[in-house]
Amino acid sequence: MAQLSIPDIIDLGDISTPLALNYQADGSLFGPRKTYTAATTIATVTDALRWNWAGFPDITEVRATATISIDTIGDEGQTITVYINDPIQGNISLGTYTISASDTTIDLTAANLAAELALNSYGYVITNVNNVITIEAPEGLGALINGISPNCVITDVYFISTELDEVIITQNNLNLITQ
């Protein structure tokens, strides 16, 4: 059975109060009923629920959002990492994307980055329209995340070429391409 909503419970209480009074009145033919408080209790609880509901109705949580705008394609091999300072888990990485040769427009770059960010395990919801990526906070964070914006770190990749097929060893862990 599905759980009743608060307005349904209030309606049920409004219907139950006169029924409880009728039950008490029907029993008076054979003597008074043992409990006189049933109808009063139902009416009191129903009114308390009604007043609380009027003062504090259910409101759908507004989840905080942040946006990232991709304004340039970037260079092949560049890595974009998106971090967010989560109020509960601290500074977390939502995902990393490396720009490839197939990123021919800013919209494709944004879509590919959004696809990587959508794989996050922290509950952040990622959507994108054209070149704008929207990051929606997980349910339950509400206003805790207001004022926190994502931090995008773009890491350049350096290509070093040699005239021969010799590998150059570097100290910076750079991606190497030999020709």
N, C-alpha and C positions, 0 to 999 in steps of 0.2 A: 504494500500500500504506500502510495506517495505521501510525503510529509505535507501536512496542511500549512497554508500560508497564514500569517498573522491575521489578515482581514477575515479569512475563513474561520479561524478559531474564535474571533470576536463575534461573528455571525452565529456560530454554533452556541456560544455562551448566551447570546441574546435569545435564542430559541429555547435553550435548556432551562432558563430561569422560570418562565411560566409553566413549563412541564413539571418542574420540581414542585412548584406551588400546587398544581393540580394533583400531583401524587400525594402531597400532604393532606389536601382537602378530601381526596377519595378515601383515605385511611381513617378519617375522623368518625366514620360510621361505626367502626368497631373499637374506637378509642384513639387517643392521640398517637401519632407516630413517635418513634423514639427520638428522632432528630428533627429539630425545627430549623437548623442552620443550613441545610443543604441549599435551598434557594438563595439565601442571603450570601452564602459563600460563593456560589456560582456568579451571582451578580457583582459581588465585590471584586473577585478575580478578573471577571470580564471587563469591568470599568477600569481597573488598574492597568490591564493590558491595553485597553483603548487609549487611555491617557498617555501611557508610555509610547505607544505607537504614533500618536499624534505629535508628540514632542521629538521623537527620534526615529523617523521612518528609515527603512532600508534605503541606502544610497549606493549606487554602483561606484566602486572605487575608481578614482581618476589616477591613472598610472602616469608617472613622469616620463617624458620623452626627451631625447636629444637627437640632433641631426648632424650628419657629416655631408658636406658638399664636395664632390669630386670635380675639380675645375680644370684638371689637366690629366692627360693620359699617363705621363711619366715615362720612364725609360724601361726597356725590357730588363728584367732582373732585379728591379727595385722591389723591396719588400715593404708592405704596409702592415703595421701591427696596430690594432686598436685596443687601448687600455681604458678601463673605467675604474674610478675610485668608488667601489661599492661600499655603502655605509656599514655593512655587516661583515663582508669577506675581505675588505681592504682593496688594494690595487690589484685588479685581475685583468688578464688578457682575454678579450672576447674572440680573438682570432687573428690569423696572419694570412696575407695573400701576396704572392709574388707575381708581378706584372709579366705577362708573356706576350709573344708576338701576336696572339689572337686578339689582344686588347687594342682594337683599331679606333674605338671611340670612347669618350668619357662615360657614356651610358653603359657600355660593355664592361669597362673597368669597375664602375659602381656596382653593376649587377653581380660580377664575379666576386668582388669584395663582400657584398651583402650575403652571397651564398656561403662564403666561408664563415662569416660572423654568425649566421643562422645556426651553425653547428655547435654553438657554445652550450656548455652544460650548466650554466648558471641561471637559466630561466629568462634571459633577456630575449625579447621578440624583435626580430630584425625584418624590416621591409624596405623596399626601395622603389622610387618612381624617378625615372630618367637618371639624373646624376646625383640625386639626393637620397641618402640612406638614413632611415629613421630607426633609432634604438629605443625600445620601450622597456621600462624597468619591470622586473618581476612583480607579480601580485604580492601585496603585503608590504612593499616598501613605501608606497604612497609618497608623502611629503618628505620622507627621510632623504630622498635622492635629489630634491630640488636644489638647484644651484651647482650640481655636479655635472661637468661636461666631459665627453670622451676625449681622450688624448690619442692622437694618431702619430705614430712614429714611423717615419719613412727612412729606410736604411738603403743607402746607395750600394750598388755592387760595382766593383772596379774590375775592368777587363784588362788583362795584361797579355800582350801577344808577343810571341817570339818568332824569329824568322824560320827556325827549325822546329821539329817536334820535341822540343825539350821542355820539361816541366820546370817552372820556376817555383822555388819554395819561398814563401813569405812568412812574416811573423804576425800578420794580421788576419789570418784565416780567410783570405779573400777567395772568391770563386775564380778559378783560373780557366782560361781558354787558350789552347795552343793552336798554332796554325802551321 
